[in-house]
Amino acid sequence: MPATPAPAPRAEPDGPAGERAVLAALADRCVQCGLCLPHCPTYRLDRSEAESPRGRIAYVKAVAEGRLEPGALGDRHLDHCLGCRRCEAVCPAGVSYGDLLTGARAVQARRRRRPWRERLVLALMARPRWLVGLASLYRWLGPVWPRAWRPAGLPPPPGQRAGGRQPNPGFPAPAPGAVAGAPPAAPADDDRPALFVGCVAGPWEAPARAALVRLCAAAGMALDTPAGQGCCGTAARHAGDPAGADRLDIANRRAFAGRTRVLCLASGCQDALARSLGPDTRVEDAVAALEARADRLRFRNAGARRVALHVPCSQRNVLRTDGSLRRLLARVPGLDLVELPDTGCCGAAGLHQLSEPTRAAALRQALLESLAGSGAGELLSANIGCRLHLAGGTTIPVRHPVEFLAEHLA
């Protein structure tokens, strides 16, 4: 069953000099071949070497070795990086670009504060109760909140306003059978994987979690949801706040202590969660875990229903569980599945959709055009950030694949 491999521990550099040495060593693995350029969404967007992995690596290396003073222009190009790791997936030299990016941004953050909006969002992500409270208010105001005023086009959390009947745009209320009000009775076996909830996914992914509970029960698995868990720390680490990310790691290690299996719905969280929980805990893509037990699942006919599929960068390049997702969806008879072409990152990229809304919208546009021309009535995507960003640009409903699958359980 596909799972995130146990990564090597992060290096702990001995002060600034050691940190620069680590960055220089990571950058030195790049052979400047340029094979990554056509795979980089920001290079495709700007056609600038400075907006390519090769250009960013050269900048980080020159700064780390003291040959170049860091400046606003170089920082700007570093800010634009999406962290999609498409370059890492095709690199013949095995450059650990993800580690290079987070290390460079940690150095960058010590001499330049992130914008206040990013700091506010990171603070909310680290405080689930605050986030849930604001999300509840946003959900209540959703039906009367003008679409043009939404922050970065962010749709309200799924649900209905008190007394209301209409689902929120972009996030339909799933069929009653797809969302159980309470976990079903425990199945025959005693294998109880834990479920990772996350931060933004807490209020925005409740229908997907309920759908997963139902699917797991049908596949012979019962789920636990440990208390005390929180954000995976990806956004904090990408924003150059390793100390904040480490605090979130510690909280999750406490919450999942003693657990040997953890299922994750959001493809963008799984790698960071696996790093924080360590090699003794197997962190699995929930879709891949279901596909491994697919022989226990029976689905009713979809009636030639046309559905579009978006494969997030994290699922395609890091987890590589997109094959499991396709095979699982293929088990639904009568489903007319249209996979959107790989036009590059959708532009969500964690906080990028909030800090760079114009660039994020430009990166999203090709996907939205493909979706509009597909004739599909809804869009499926396995990452919460991608779903929120895509839903902010279309009126076509956007859901997690497990919601569609649970809706069609026989």
VOFI-128944 format. One record per atom (N, C-alpha, C, O): x, y, z; residue in one letter. Coordinates in steps of 0.001 Angstrom, whole numbers, plus 500000, padded with zeros to 6 digits. Example, Ala and Ser with C-alpha at 12.3 -4.5 7.8 and 13.67 -1.06 7.14 Angstrom:
residues 2
513190494310507800a512300495500507800a513200496700507800a514236496681508465a512850497750507080s513670498940507140s512900500030507870s513409501138508039s
END
This chain:
residues 410
500842498815500000m500000500000500000m500879501237500000m501751501346500862m500693502206499052p501568503366498998p501488504182500266p500398504426500784p502622504603500768a502704505462501946a503928506329501800a504819506042501000a503967507392502581t505125508261502530t506321507564503148t506249507162504309t507436507401502410p508610506750502994p509125507549504184p508993508772504230p509712506843505142a510295507520506300a511487508341505831a512454507776505320a511442509671505994p512533510503505511p513696510516506475p513563510162507646p514847510934505957a515998511121506841a515738512312507743a515069513258507327a516247512294508969p516039513431509867p516598514707509269p517609514678508568p515936515837509546r516439517106509072r517766517430509753r517934517214510953r518691517946508973a519978518329509541a519808519503510489a518983520385510248a520574519519511552e520556520622512504e521874521379512360e522854521018513013e521929522417511527p523181523126511308p523652523833512571p522848524252513404p524954523954512694d525559524574513870d525664526080513633d526710526569513207d524585526816513905g524569528264513750g524480528684512297g524368527839511408g524531530013512043p524401530531510676p525416529955509698p525071529653508555p526682529798510141a527697529264509234a527355527834508822a527473527473507651a526928527020509796g526530525659509481g525306525617508593g525190524755507722g524395526545508814e523185526608507990e523537526953506552e523006526355505616e524428527911506377r524864528271505015r525578527102504348r525431526875503147r526351526363505137a527064525215504572a526091524140504099a526293523526503052a525026523915504885v524014522928504494v523342523351503197v523159522532502295v522970524635503096l522317525128501875l523254525027500675l522837524630499587l524512525385500877a525477525302499777a525645523862499311a525747523606498111a525674522917500256a525821521502499899a524601520990499143a524737520235498180a523402521402499578l522191520997498871l522181521570497458l521844520876496499l522555522844497339a522556523493496032a523634522926495114a523469522906493894a524741522462495705d525871521977494916d525543520701494143d526243520344493195d524466520013494557r524084518795493835r523490519103492471r523455518240491595r523023520334492291c522434520719491001c523530520796489942c524543521467490141c523327520105488811v524311520108487731v523948521108486640v524575521140485581v522923521930486909q522513523008485996q522142522484484604q522387523154483601q521553521288484547c521200520704483247c519974521361482624c519827521358481401c519106521916483436g517919522584482916g516752521678482589g515748522145482050g516854520379482902l515748519470482598l514499519801483416l513391519399483059l514686520533484509c513541520887485350c512729522040484778c511557522190485124c513316522852483917l512665524089483482l511278523889482871l510345524589483264l511106522964481927p509769522817481339p508725522290482305p507530522350482018p509161521773483448h508211521238484439h507849522268485505h506963522018486323h508507523405485510c508300524423486541c507170525367486144c507271526039485118c506099525437486928p504968526309486578p505327527793486539p504808528526485697p506212528254487442t506540529681487428t507443530031486244t507378531147485730t508281529091485809y509074529340484613y508157529398483388y508348530236482507y507161528506483337r506207528543482227r505453529868482208r505162530407481141r505140530389483388l504352531611483483l505147532828483047l504633533679482320l506407532920483487d507202534133483260d508275533998482187d508760535004481670d508653532763481846r509732532530480879r511005533270481292r511704533851480462r511281533232482576s512469533880483123s513300532853483862s512770532071484652s514599532849483612e515494531912484291e515449532117485810e515603531162486570e515239533355486245a515172533642487678a513952533017488333a513924532830489549a512939532693487530e511726532058488034e511745530555487806e510695529914487770e512939529993487652s513096528553487441s513790527929488640s514415528649489419s513701526622488816p514447525966489890p515951526214489763p516629526465490759p516465526143488545r517895526353488330r518316527755488757r519365527936489375r517498528734488425g517807530105488812g517745530305490315g518603530979490884g516750529732490961r516623529878492414r517760529151493140r518290529648494134r518121527990492641i519226527250493260i520519528046493143i521294528113494097i520757528648491984a521968529454491790a521983530647492749a523030530989493299a520831531276492949y520732532415493866y521019531978495306y521803532617496009y520386530894495738v520592530407497105v522053530027497320v522624530331498367v522654529373496348k524049528952496484k524985530152496574k525899530174497397k524751531150495722a525621532335495718a525525533089497044a526532533577497556a524315533183497598v524138533854498882v524779533035499998v525452533589500868v524572531719499976a525116530853501022a526638530868501037a527252530760502098a527245531003499863e528708531008499773e529310532400499927e530528532569499867e528441533402500129g528936534756500339g529362535478499084g530008536522499170g529023534957497921r529401535607496661r528377536651496226r528629537427495304r527223536669496891l526163537605496518l525419538019497777l525096537193498631l525154539316497872e524343539800498982e522870539563498664e522418539858497558e522117539030499633p520683538839499372p520003540178499171p520360541173499803p519022540193498288g518318541440497995g516858541217497703g516396540078497623g516125542312497542a514676542255497351a514300541504496073a513309540774496050a515088541681495015l514746541027493748l514898539512493856l514022538767493416l516013539053494442g516196537619494619g515157537035495544g514646535938495314g514844537785496604d513816537318497536d512465537182496834d511702536255497103d512188538112495939r510909538067495222r510782536785494412r509729536145494415r511839536414493729h511795535178492935h511678533952493852h511020532973493501h512314534011495016l512191532914495971l510769532832496522l510242531740496736l510151533991496750d508759534030497224d507806533394496229d506824532761496617d508092533560494956h507182533062493927h507184531544493808h506258530970493235h508205530888494337c508266529425494215c507067528796494904c506718529178496021c506440527840494248l505221527206494744l505492526019495655l504590525539496342l506734525545495661g507031524355496456g506332523116495950g506081522189496720g506010523081494652c505270521944494089c506156520711493909c505654519592493797c507462520919493883r508469519852493784r508375519058492486r508798517903492425r507828519674491461r507830519044490136r509266518891489642r509606517903488991r510101519873489956c511503519806489545c512201518632490219c513013517945489600c511883518407491490e512507517329492252e512157515963491662e512976515044491667e510928515843491154a510471514557490615a511198514169489332a511266512987488997a511749515161488601v512406514856487316v513910515093487360v514587514919486347v514443515486488507c515863515847488598c516752514608488494c516611513694489306c517665514549487518p518544513376487389p519637513336488459p520245512291488689p519889514486489119a520943514545490130a520404514342491545a521174514318492505a519091514196491677g518500513947492990g518586515119493947g518761514922495149g518463516350493429v518491517529494293v517267517524495207v516140517368494738v517489517694496506s516382517768497476s515869519199497502s516141519958498433s515123519554496461y514731520945496296y513804521412497418y513875522566497841y512933520519497902g512031520903498978g512786521344500218g512443522358500826g513829520581500607d514638520941501770d515430522222501517d515611523040502419d515900522388500280l516638523598499928l515733524824500054l516153525852500584l514508524720499576l513571525842499612l513226526239501043l513285527417501396l512864525252501870t512487525592503245t513679526131504030t513517527023504863t514879525599503773g516069526117504442g516373527548504031g516713528380504872g516250527838502739a516517529189502249a515499530181502795a515849531316503121a514264529766502893r513241530675503411r513383530903504912r513010531964505413r513913529930505629a514167530140507058a515234531206507251a515109532060508129a516291531162506430v517333532184506482v516746533540506080v517014534562506711v515956533523505036q515334534753504533q514452535404505597q514457536626505744q513696534595506336a512734535120507308a513409535820508477a512792536658509135a514669535487508745r515359536118509874r515805537547509558r516088538326510468r515866537885508286r516245539265507946r515089540044507332r515220541236507054r513961539379507121r512823540061506509r511536539411506982r511329538216506773r510670540187507618r509419539642508143r508458539351507002r508411540070506004r507700538287507172r506652537973506198r505538539002506319r505401539621507374r504731539210505268p503611540162505342p502652539804506478p502511538637506842p502000540823507029w501156540608508208w500010539646507929w499585538913508822w499500539642506684r498396538712506362r498858537260506496r498126536414507009r500071536980506034e500599535622506149e500801535251507615e500493534133508029e501325536204508401r501534535923509821r500200535666510526r500119534811511408r499160536400510141l497840536204510737l497287534827510387l496759534128511252l497408534440509125v496889533137508696v497650532009509392v497045531030509828v498962532140509496l499757531117510182l499353531010511649l499303529911512202l499067532145512280a498630532119513677a497293531395513816a497083530654514776a496398531607512868l495101530927512904l495260529426512668l494605528615513322l496118529072511745m496326527659511441m496912526910512635m496686525710512797m497659527618513461a498252526985514642a497297526965515826a497612526382516864a496123527602515684r495145527682516770r493786527226516246r492974528051515826r493536525926516267p492319525378515656p491019525990516179p490077526175515408p490952526306517464r489706526851518002r489391528214517396r488239528503517073r490416529051517241w490200530340516606w489755530145515157w488830530807514685w490421529236514465l490110528987513064l488682528487512901l487959528942512015l488275527548513759v486913527014513684v485884528112513960v484843528172513306v486181528980514932g485257530063515248g485068531013514078g483938531375513750g486165531420513444l486055532317512294l485387531627511111l484605532240510384l485702530347510927a485083529602509827a483576529486510026a482816529563509061a483138529302511272s481703529220511556s481009530536511222s479912530543510664s481659531655511568l481095532959511236l481030533147509726l480038533645509193l482096532746509044y482135532866507581y481059532004506932y480432532423505959y480841530795507467r479802529919506936r478426530556507120r477581530487506227r478204531177508279w476908531802508553w476657532980507615w475534533213507167w477755533731507325l477624534885506442l477693534511504963l477369535321504095l478123533263504682g478364532855503301g477272533178502309g477570533719501244g476008532871502608p474955533109501624p474766534573501244p474242534868500170p475188535500502114v474997536921501804v476320537633501532v476337538824501221v477423536901501649w478748537494501432w479015537558499930w479059536509499287w479194538747499340p479445538832497891p480677538031497491p481705538074498167p480565537316496409r481661536472495953r482937537279495716r484041536800495974r482775538513495221a483930539356494909a484682539789496162a485834540214496069a484049539690497339w484691540123498577w485395538988499307w486056539220500319w485265537794498816r485896536670499503r487411536800499465r487965537155498424r488102536520500579p489569536590500570p490152535538499633p489991534336499846p490830536014498594a491429535129497581a490396534185496968a490743533103496495a489109534603496977g488057533766496418g487680532577497273g486949531699496815g488167532526498518l487947531375499394l486462531150499646l485797532039500179l485917529985499278p484492529720499526p484242529449501005p485149528999501705p483043529711501491p482734529392502887p482810527895503131p482713527114502184p482982527476504383p482986526041504688p481672525397504292p480645526075504276p481667524110503972p480421523444503574p479434523428504726p479819523341505891p478176523512504390g477123523521505407g476042524475504989g476097525058503906g475061524637505841q473938525496505544q473770526519506649q473981526227507826q473395527692506263r473047528699507231r471768528270507938r470905527620507347r471656528641509208a470471528253509968a469213528660509221a469030529826508870a468353527686508984g467106527948508278g467247527933506777g466250528002506058g468511527841506276g468714527874504837g468646526495504234g468720525484504932g468501526469502893r468415525199502183r469468525060501109r469765523942500688r470044526158500650q470938526085499512q472369525807499950q472858526431500892q473042524886499285p474452524632499612p475314525801499193p474931526593498333p476486525904499808n477415526957499447n477972526711498049n478203525560497678n478192527768497264p478752527604495926p480103526905495991p480947527229496826p480294525944495099g481566525238495025g481667524061495965g482532523207495775g480813523981496977f480849522875497929f479423522417498206f478820522881499173f478861521523497392p477496521099497589p477346520244498828p478294519578499245p476181520258499413a475909519337500510a475771517949499915a474888517746499081a476610516968500302p476541515632499736p475208514958500052p474471515382500942p474925513916499314a473697513166499552a473664512650500980a474712512299501522a472487512592501612p472416512187503013p473120510876503297p473743510724504348p473029509930502380g473659508638502624g475164508687502642g475805507777503169g475763509762502060a477225509828501981a477853510401503234a479064510291503424a477054511006504086v477598511612505294v476853511067506499v475734511486506796v477474510149507174a476850509574508356a476974510540509522a477996511207509680a475929510612510336g475958511506511475g476850510999512571g477337511788513380g477081509700512626a477951509117513651a478718507973513021a478246507375512054a479899507654513550p480662506535512987p479863505250513040p479181504984514030p479936504450511986p479217503177511998p479859502204512981p480947502441513507p479149501104513210a479664500098514142a481017499586513675a481287499508512477a481866499238514641a483205498769514313a483135497496513493a482350496606513819a483931497380512437p483932496176511612p484619495019512317p485047495115513467p484705493921511575a485147492675512197a486597492727512664a486911492221513742a487502493338511862d488898493295512276d489190494382513308d488374495275513535d490354494291513921d490701495192515020d491730496225514601d492344496861515458d491934496409513298d492902497360512788d492233498737512763d491356498992511938d492649499617513669r491999500920513771r493018502024513482r493642502541514408r493192502384512229p494089503495511930p493525504800512462p492311504962512590p494420505726512771a494008507052513228a493829507961512017a494467507774510982a492958508938512166l492681509876511076l493285511232511401l493053511782512477l494062511770510461f494619513107510603f493617514116510063f493098513963508957f493351515152510858v492365516170510468v493047517393509872v492673517838508787v494053517951510570g494723519133510063g494121520415510597g493457520410511634g494351521517509893c493907522833510372c492746523367509536c491597523293509971c493020523896508360v491960524416507491v490966523316507149v489773523579506999v491455522084507026a490571520963506704a489548520700507806a488502520103507551a489845521146509043g488901520930510132g487506521376509774g486609520536509711g487270522670509531p485932523115509155p485574522892507691p484395522751507366p486570522857506796w486253522783505369w486148521350504840w485642521154503735w486602520357505581e486653518999505040e485767518026505815e485945516814505694e484832518519506595a483981517632507391a483207516627506533a483135515459506916a482628517014505401p481929516013504577p482854514911504074p482442513755503980p484106515256503749a485054514247503269a485418513276504384a485561512079504139a485570513781505605r485886512887506726r484729511929506997r484947510743507243r483514512437506952a482353511576507169a482239510525506066a481884509376506331a482539510922504833a482518509975503720a483588508909503905a483350507735503620a484763509308504380l485847508345504600l485468507331505674l485769506145505539l484809507787506741v484363506867507792v483464505791507197v483596504611507519v482562506202506341r481632505241505741r482355504270504805r482074503072504817r483274504777504005l484028503916503090l484908502937503853l484991501762503495l485565503421504906c486430502543505694c485622501437506366c486067500291506441c484439501786506852a483590500767507465a483227499695506449a483240498507506770a482905500101505229a482565499141504183a483773498293503795a483626497148503367a484981498873503949a486205498149503600a486763497351504768a487800496702504631a486091497387505920g486531496603507070g487511497306507977g488316496653508642g487462498633508017m488342499399508900m487506500359509732m486551500953509233m487867500508510997a487284501541511847a488338502598512092a489524502284512195a487919503846512187l488844504958512359l488724505581513742l487636505657514312l489854506024514268d489888506851515469d490380508235515070d491162508377514130d489921509247515785t490406510611515551t490997511141516845t490262511676517674t492301511011517043p492921511432518302p492738512916518579p492791513740517666p492523513247519834a492419514638520248a493815515247520338a494810514532520460a493873516573520277g495135517278520458g495959517462519206g497009518102519254g495512516918518079q496271517079516842q495993518449516231q495054519135516634q496812518841515259g496626520140514628g497289520209513281g497464519192512610g497658521405512882c498261521661511573c499517520818511378c500263520580512328c499749520371510151c500923519545509850c502212520357509840c503297519783509937c502118521687509724g503302522535509746g503878522889508396g504861523626508320g503287522378507319t503826522659505988t503854524151505693t504870524672505232t502752524843505952a502677526271505642a503699527067506441a504339527974505908a503854526730507722a504832527437508551a506248527216508038a507034528160507961a506576525988507688r507942525692507214r508195526382505882r509290526897505654r507205526401505002h507376527062503709h507453528572503857h507997529255502989h506914529098504952a506976530538505195a508239530933505941a508407532101506291a509131529979506191g510382530294506859g510301530314508367g511095530985509026g509345529580508920d509176529531510374d509377528094510866d508410527440511256d510605527601510853p510828526211511280p510511525997512754p510085524909513142p510716527031513589a510417526879515017a508914526672515224a508503525829516021a508101527445514502g506657527261514592g506238525903514081g505370525258514668g506850525456512981a506540524136512440a506942523037513418a506237522037513559a508076523221514093d508535522225515071d507554522106516240d507314521008516743d506988523237516669r506001523185517759r504770522388517334r504217521624518126r504349522565516094l503209521807515583l503562520320515471l502726519457515738l504802520028515077d505257518639515002d505160517962516371d504691516829516486d505611518677517404i505592518111518755i504163517798519191i503901516745519772i503242518717518907a501843518491519286a501279517266518573a500550516480519178a501605517100517306n501096515942516569n501743514642517030n501090513599517055n503018514698517394r503653513480517915r502987513044519218r502812511849519459r502620513998520045r501916513654521277r500539513075520975r500133512081521576r499827513696520045a498468513252519721a498460511844519131a497553511058519408a499461511525518325f499495510224517638f500478509248518286f500845508245517673f500902509527519501a501837508634520194a501256507229520297a500106507046520697a502065506244519932g501631504853520002g500852504374518791g500567503182518677g500502505272517889r499753504872516686r500724504375515617r501758504993515365r500383503276515009t501251502718513973t500781503071512569t501563503015511620t499497503437512428r498952503810511118r498137505088511264r497343505238512193r498352506001510326v497583507244510280v497143507465508838v497961507406507921v495853507720508636l495338508024507305l495221509533507145l494834510246508070l495562509998505962c495558511432505673c494735511678504415c494974511050503384c493769512588504495l492932512917503343l493577513946502430l493389513898501215l494335514875502997a494931515964502222a496320515566501733a497222515338502539a496494515482500426s497783515047499884s498894516038500223s500059515648500305s498556517302500419g499574518298500724g500098518233502142g501111518860502452g499430517489503012c499862517393504414c500684516140504703c501425516104505686c500567515126503874q501068513806504248q502584513749504433q503060513123505381q503344514382503557d504800514307503662d505286514954504955d506124514386505655d504763516143505277a505171516822506510a504752516034507737a505498515962508714a503563515441507696l503095514652508834l503984513431509040l504317513094510177l504371512765507956a505241511597508070a506598511970508650a507161511219509447a507126513123508259r508401513586508799r508294513830510299r509206513494511055r507176514417510728s507044514759512144s506780513534513009s507264513470514139s506023512557512506l505688511386513316l506800510351513343l506870509546514271l507672510359512337g508822509473512361g508567508106511765g507439507800511377g509600507275511685p509527505998510968p508664504935511637p508306503948510994p508322505111512906d507517504094513588d506026504226513298d505239503352513663d505641505311512647t504232505518512304t504092505579510792t504734506396510132t503256504719510254r503039504673508813r501919505652508449r500767505452508834r502258506699507714v501279507689507283v500872507363505850v501714507312504954v499580507144505642e499090506655504358e498078507609503748e497290508240504452e498116507700502446d497062508388501709d495772507587501915d495743506385501656d494720508240502375a493464507542502651a492929506843501403a492356505757501493a493117507465500243v492646506864498993v493416505577498700v492824504577498294v494740505601498906a495544504400498664a495181503291499644a495171502116499277a494880503659500897a494470502654501886a493156501995501474a492978500792501665a492251502765500921l490977502205500444l491194501327499210l490578500271499071l492074501776498321e492315501002497101e492922499642497410e492696498673496686e493702499576498499a494291498301498893a493234497312499362a493472496104499357a492060497813499770r490949496943500198r489753497063499247r488609496823499633r490036497432498024a488962497708497083a488080496503496808a486923496658496417a488622495282497011d487809494096496735d486624493987497692d485693493225497433d486646494747498807r485529494725499749r484481495800499442r483419495835500063r484783496659498496l483890497775498198l483041497483496961l483538496968495959l481773497815497046r480852497664495928r480194499012495670r479720499679496590r480176499402494382f479628500705494030f478458500542493063f478449499645492219f477483501419493202r476347501407492289r476684502220491043r477642502994491039r475903502044489998n476152502676488707n476003504192488804n475052504700489398n476949504896488216a476913506357488240a476028506938487162a475845508154487103a475473506089486303g474537506565485289g475154507496484267g474562508521483929g476341507156483765a477045507947482744a477322509376483219a477389510304482414a477478509537484510r477750510859485088r479176511284484737r480125510538484976r479323512476484172r480641512962483785r481245513776484929r480654514743485409r482428513360485346v483125513977486477v484554514269486048v485197513445485397v485045515448486418a486421515819486107a487325515490487294a486897515574488445a488557515121487017l489535514788488045l490742515704487923l491323515848486847l491111516324489044h492344517107489131h493320516351490029h492960515947491134h494550516160489563v495573515489490361v496517516548490933v497261517175490178v496501516760492258p497359517783492860p498850517465492684p499232516306492521p499672518498492720c501125518315492610c501642517370493688c502466516497493416c501151517550494917s501632516727496029s501302515260495833s502086514392496217s500157514974495242q499782513583495005q500569512998493830q500949511827493845q500802513819492828r501490513358491620r503003513231491832r503606512246491405r503618514222492488n505073514307492533n505703513788493812n506841513319493796n504973513866494927v505547513492496212v505036512130496665v505823511215496907v503716511999496779l503131510730497241l503083509685496143l503295508498496394l502805510128494922r502672509248493750r501603508179493968r501808506999493683r500464508624494478t499323507731494696t498182508035493731t497059507572493927t498471508812492690d497414509146491731d496919507891491007d495757507825490606d497792506898490838g497358505645490217g496320504933491066g495352504391490534g496509504928492384s495529504314493286s494181505003493159s493140504345493161s494197506332493047l492953507084492924l492234506735491623l491020506528491621l492969506671490526r492329506342489236r491724504941489279r490612504727488797r492456503986489856r491958502608489902r490706502505490778r489784501749490469r490682503262491861l489520503213492742l488302503827492062l487207503268492134l488476504957491411l487355505582490702l486880504707489541l485695504704489208l487802503968488928a487432503102487805a486498501973488237a485878501339487384a486383501708489536r485507500663490029r484055501109490101r483171500291490356r483797502386489880v482418502886489879v481843502687488478v482261503381487551v480903501764488294p480366501509486952p479600502724486422p478910503421487166p479740502951485142g479004504036484503g479605505412484706g479029506402484255g480744505504485369l481361506805485602l482115507254484346l482945506520483810l481816508443483900d482523509057482777d483540510028483366d483226511191483619d484761509542483582l485787510324484247l486675511029483225l487220510395482321l486815512339483377v487656513147482506v488788513729483349v488549514587484199v490016513271483121e491133513817483880e491624515100483223e491950515115482036e491675516173484003l492139517439483456l493610517331483084l494371516659483781l494023517972482008p495431517891481591p496342518513482640p495945519428483363p497556518012482714d498527518526483663d499121519822483104d500100519807482358d498503520934483483t498967522236483011t499943522881483994t500360524024483805t500300522148485036g501173522696486068g500393522929487343g499200522635487411g501061523454488352c500416523710489638c499205524616489466c499226525544488658c498154524345490224c496938525159490138c497133526545490728c496287527419490536c498244526767491452g498522528080492011g498181528217493474g498510529234494086g497520527207494066a497145527293495481a498396527346496347a498648528351497013a499180526271496343a500508526234496971a500506526814498375a501291527712498679a499631526309499229g499585526776500608g499150528222500700g498030528559500318g500030529090501206l499697530501501387l499865531322500115l499540532509500102l500362530713499055h500608531454497814h499321532064497276h499337533178496752h498208531348497398q496942531871496881q496487533114497637q495708533910497112q496968533286498866l496641534472499654l497660535589499456l497290536761499379l498943535233499372s499993536247499253s500182536742497822s500597537881497610s499881535896496842e500059536251495428e498793535899494652e498837535042493770e497659536545494963p496396536141494327p496385536292492807p495764535485492114p497061537312492280t497063537511490827t497833536398490130t497364535853489131t499012536056490648r499791534973490064r499068533638490248r499048532807489341r498477533439491423a497757532193491678a496600532026490704a496360530926490207a495880533112490427a494761533049489479a495250532768488066a494599532041487315a496398533341487698a496954533099486365a497358531639486198a497150531058485133a497932531043487236l498316529635487186l497085528723487141l497135527640486557l496006529151487744r494775528357487799r493991528397486494r493223527481486200r494179529448485716q493290529715484589q493213528568483581q492124528226483119q494354527974483239a494338526893482238a493518525708482721a492815525079481930a493601525394484015l492797524307484572l491318524624484510l490506523764484169l490963525868484841l489555526260484808l488996526204483383l487847525820483169l489824526591482423e489375526519481024e489158525069480599e488189524759479904e490054524187481015s489894522759480704s488654522199481377s487929521398480789s488411522625482617l487224522174483338l485952522645482638l485009521870482473l485924523905482228a484737524449481566a484458523726480253a483303523552479864a485525523307479572g485338522634478289g485143521132478392g484911520469477381g485232520589479589s485143519141479758s483711518614479754s483484517429479512s482759519482480018g481380519039480128g481066518339481432g479985517772481585g482009518370482391a481804517701483681a480900518528484580a480895519758484532a480130517810485407g479222518476486329g479829518741487681g479257519486488477g480992518142487968e481692518412489216e483168518073489042e483561517404488086e483973518548489983l485415518342489942l485867517669491231l485429518041492319l486743516678491105l487302515973492258l488786516299492382l489508516323491385l489241516553493618s490649516815493875s490958516399495296s490160516643496202s492111515771495506a492431515164496796a493180516081497757a493605515626498819a493355517349497420n494059518243498353n493187519434498706n492614520076497826n493088519728499993i492191520765500477i492543522144499912i491647522899499534i493849522484499849g494235523787499332g493856523950497873g493370525006497469g494076522908497079c493704522953495660c492198523105495502c491732523882494669c491440522365496299r489973522439496181r489462523833496503r488604524355495792r489974524440497559l489525525781497930l489871526783496836l489059527642496492l491079526671496292h491521527605495255h490712527410493974h490273528386493365h490515526170493566l489757525907492342l488292526291492509l487685526836491588l487721526011493677a486318526360493925a486107527867493909a485021528347493587a487164528615494263g487053530072494242g486997530647492844g486712531834492682g487267529828491809g487264530329490440g486198529718489564g486173529976488360g485310528907490133t484272528256489325t483013528063490149t483057528022491379t481903527946489461t480635527605490133t480370526110490069t479389525632490637t481239525360489377i481112523910489330i481511523337490691i482564523706491211i480713522452491283p481049521896492603p482407521190492602p482757520492491650p483162521384493686v484481520787493851v484472519962495135v484139520479496201v484834518690495038r484787517803496205r486023516910496270r486782516788495309r486198516287497441h487218515256497578h486693513982496917h485495513709496989h487557513199496277p487093511962495636p486352511015496579p485450510303496139p486712510990497874v486040510056498775v484568510405498949v483759509523499239v484203511674498778e482789512062498865e481987511441497726e480885510930497927e482565511497496521f481900510878495376f481807509357495555f480771508756495273f482874508757496014l482884507300496186l481868506860497235l481143505889497021l481807507560498363a480847507180499408a479424507366498923a478540506593499293a479192508354498121e477856508605497571e477377507455496696e476174507247496544e478322506703496116h477976505629495186h478204504234495770h478195503245495037h478406504151497077l478481502814497690l477177502059497473l476087502605497644l477312500801497096a476104499998496885a475548499516498209a474531498823498236a
END
